[in-house]
């Protein structure tokens, strides 16, 4: 009988221990099985930013398109392909650019009332003042020859009376030589 009591005591003890372990596990919750990421516990300002996968890289489709074969280089002068028409602010002369630049300088120096402020042979320009107008006389190489023109400070064709008279005088002097 004593053995029966000892056995009952062991069974009761085992059941009690099982109930205690089950109660402890139930009260502990699911944190034993949960993730260890604590980002959700932070304040919204300090949480890491989540970027959707399609927005984390810029769209590069079409970024490296090869231009058509007919386009020209950026360094190639657009004036060399355009044939400028003679106008009140410019005309075309046959010859090379440097030779015409020197002839324009000689003609400007020989024209009364022209004051040459500066010249830039590399740019092909003379900064002149004539009859109260300040403008540039520009010498540019084209397919048709060399284009001599008057340009105002904005880069537009100069249309003042002094500029048109000086271009007409240069045209007469350079055509006769």
HUUR-V915176 format. One record per residue. SS is DSSP state (@ for helix, = for strand, . for the rest). PHI is phi in degrees with one decimal (999 if undefined). D_FIRST is the distance of its C-alpha to the first C-alpha in Angstrom with 1 decimal. Layout:
ss->SS phi->PHI d_first->D_FIRST
ss->SS phi->PHI d_first->D_FIRST
This chain:
ss->. phi->999 d_first->0.0
ss->@ phi->-61.1 d_first->3.7
ss->@ phi->-66.9 d_first->5.2
ss->@ phi->-67.8 d_first->5.0
ss->@ phi->-68.1 d_first->6.4
ss->@ phi->-66.2 d_first->8.6
ss->@ phi->-66.2 d_first->9.7
ss->@ phi->-61.4 d_first->10.6
ss->@ phi->-63.2 d_first->12.3
ss->@ phi->-64.3 d_first->14.2
ss->@ phi->-65.9 d_first->15.2
ss->@ phi->-64.5 d_first->16.3
ss->@ phi->-65.1 d_first->18.1
ss->@ phi->-64.9 d_first->19.8
ss->@ phi->-65.7 d_first->20.9
ss->@ phi->-63.5 d_first->22.2
ss->@ phi->-64.2 d_first->24.1
ss->@ phi->-64.5 d_first->25.5
ss->@ phi->-64.9 d_first->26.7
ss->@ phi->-65.1 d_first->28.3
ss->@ phi->-65.3 d_first->30.0
ss->@ phi->-65.4 d_first->31.3
ss->@ phi->-67.0 d_first->32.5
ss->@ phi->-65.5 d_first->34.3
ss->@ phi->-65.2 d_first->35.9
ss->@ phi->-69.2 d_first->37.1
ss->@ phi->-78.5 d_first->38.6
ss->@ phi->-73.0 d_first->40.3
ss->. phi->80.9 d_first->42.5
ss->. phi->-97.8 d_first->44.4
ss->. phi->-67.1 d_first->46.0
ss->. phi->-68.1 d_first->43.9
ss->. phi->-101.0 d_first->45.6
ss->. phi->-79.7 d_first->49.0
ss->. phi->-78.4 d_first->52.3
ss->. phi->-93.8 d_first->53.2
ss->. phi->-73.3 d_first->56.8
ss->. phi->-106.2 d_first->57.5
ss->@ phi->-62.3 d_first->61.1
ss->@ phi->-69.5 d_first->60.1
ss->@ phi->-83.0 d_first->59.1
ss->. phi->-77.0 d_first->62.6
ss->. phi->-70.5 d_first->65.4
ss->. phi->-58.3 d_first->67.7
ss->. phi->-71.2 d_first->70.5
ss->. phi->-100.7 d_first->68.5
ss->. phi->-71.2 d_first->66.9
ss->. phi->-68.3 d_first->68.2
ss->. phi->-78.0 d_first->70.9
ss->. phi->-105.6 d_first->69.9
ss->. phi->-106.0 d_first->73.0
ss->. phi->-59.7 d_first->72.9
ss->@ phi->-58.1 d_first->73.5
ss->@ phi->-80.9 d_first->76.9
ss->@ phi->-111.0 d_first->78.3
ss->. phi->-86.9 d_first->77.4
ss->. phi->-130.4 d_first->80.5
ss->. phi->-69.3 d_first->84.1
ss->. phi->-74.9 d_first->85.6
ss->. phi->-109.3 d_first->87.7
ss->. phi->-67.8 d_first->89.0
ss->. phi->80.3 d_first->92.8
ss->. phi->-74.6 d_first->92.9
ss->. phi->-118.7 d_first->94.7
ss->. phi->-80.3 d_first->97.2
ss->. phi->-81.7 d_first->100.3
ss->. phi->-67.9 d_first->103.5
ss->. phi->-60.8 d_first->106.0
ss->. phi->-67.9 d_first->108.4
ss->. phi->-82.3 d_first->111.3
ss->. phi->-78.8 d_first->110.3
ss->. phi->-107.5 d_first->112.1
ss->. phi->-65.9 d_first->110.8
ss->. phi->-68.0 d_first->110.2
ss->. phi->-79.1 d_first->112.5
ss->. phi->-76.7 d_first->115.3
ss->. phi->-68.7 d_first->117.9
ss->@ phi->-73.4 d_first->118.1
ss->@ phi->-72.6 d_first->121.8
ss->@ phi->-72.1 d_first->122.6
ss->. phi->-99.8 d_first->121.7
ss->. phi->-99.5 d_first->123.4
ss->. phi->-92.2 d_first->127.1
ss->. phi->-72.6 d_first->128.2
ss->. phi->-88.1 d_first->131.1
ss->. phi->-68.2 d_first->134.0
ss->= phi->-145.1 d_first->134.0
ss->. phi->-68.8 d_first->135.6
ss->. phi->-104.9 d_first->132.9
ss->= phi->-171.5 d_first->133.0
ss->= phi->-154.7 d_first->134.7
ss->= phi->-107.7 d_first->134.2
ss->= phi->-126.1 d_first->136.3
ss->. phi->-77.7 d_first->136.4
ss->. phi->133.0 d_first->135.5
ss->. phi->-93.5 d_first->132.6
ss->@ phi->-61.8 d_first->130.7
ss->@ phi->-66.2 d_first->131.8
ss->@ phi->-64.9 d_first->135.4
ss->@ phi->-67.7 d_first->135.4
ss->@ phi->-59.8 d_first->133.5
ss->@ phi->-65.4 d_first->136.4
ss->@ phi->-64.9 d_first->139.0
ss->@ phi->-63.9 d_first->137.3
ss->@ phi->-62.1 d_first->137.4
ss->@ phi->-64.4 d_first->141.1
ss->@ phi->-66.1 d_first->141.8
ss->@ phi->-65.6 d_first->139.9
ss->@ phi->-66.5 d_first->141.7
ss->@ phi->-83.9 d_first->145.1
ss->. phi->-83.2 d_first->144.4
ss->. phi->-68.1 d_first->145.8
ss->. phi->91.6 d_first->143.4
ss->. phi->-91.9 d_first->140.3
ss->= phi->-114.0 d_first->138.1
ss->= phi->-91.3 d_first->135.5
ss->= phi->-76.1 d_first->132.6
ss->= phi->-161.9 d_first->130.6
ss->= phi->-139.5 d_first->130.1
ss->= phi->-136.1 d_first->127.1
ss->. phi->-65.9 d_first->128.1
ss->. phi->-61.7 d_first->124.5
ss->. phi->-86.4 d_first->123.8
ss->. phi->74.0 d_first->127.3
ss->= phi->-131.4 d_first->128.1
ss->= phi->-120.5 d_first->130.9
ss->= phi->-93.9 d_first->130.2
ss->= phi->-123.6 d_first->133.6
ss->= phi->-129.0 d_first->135.2
ss->= phi->-148.9 d_first->138.2
ss->. phi->50.7 d_first->139.9
ss->. phi->80.0 d_first->137.2
ss->= phi->-110.6 d_first->134.3
ss->= phi->-107.8 d_first->131.7
ss->= phi->-160.4 d_first->130.1
ss->= phi->-104.1 d_first->129.2
ss->= phi->-102.1 d_first->131.3
ss->= phi->-109.3 d_first->128.8
ss->= phi->-119.6 d_first->129.6
ss->= phi->-130.9 d_first->127.1
ss->= phi->-77.6 d_first->127.1
ss->= phi->-132.9 d_first->126.7
ss->. phi->-66.4 d_first->127.3
ss->. phi->-83.0 d_first->130.7
ss->= phi->144.3 d_first->131.9
ss->= phi->-120.2 d_first->131.4
ss->= phi->-99.0 d_first->130.7
ss->= phi->-106.4 d_first->132.3
ss->= phi->-144.9 d_first->131.1
ss->= phi->-106.7 d_first->130.9
ss->= phi->-128.3 d_first->127.5
ss->. phi->-80.9 d_first->126.7
ss->. phi->-60.1 d_first->124.0
ss->. phi->-82.7 d_first->121.4
ss->. phi->91.6 d_first->122.0
ss->. phi->-92.4 d_first->123.8
ss->= phi->-58.3 d_first->127.3
ss->. phi->-75.1 d_first->129.8
ss->. phi->-118.7 d_first->132.0
ss->. phi->-73.6 d_first->134.2
ss->@ phi->-62.8 d_first->137.9
ss->@ phi->-64.0 d_first->138.1
ss->@ phi->-66.9 d_first->135.5
ss->@ phi->-67.2 d_first->137.1
ss->@ phi->-67.2 d_first->140.6
ss->@ phi->-67.5 d_first->139.4
ss->@ phi->-64.5 d_first->137.6
ss->@ phi->-63.3 d_first->140.8
ss->@ phi->-66.9 d_first->142.9
ss->@ phi->-64.3 d_first->140.5
ss->@ phi->-61.4 d_first->140.6
ss->@ phi->-65.2 d_first->144.4
ss->@ phi->-68.9 d_first->144.5
ss->@ phi->-79.8 d_first->141.9
ss->@ phi->-75.8 d_first->143.3
ss->@ phi->-79.4 d_first->146.8
ss->. phi->-95.6 d_first->145.8
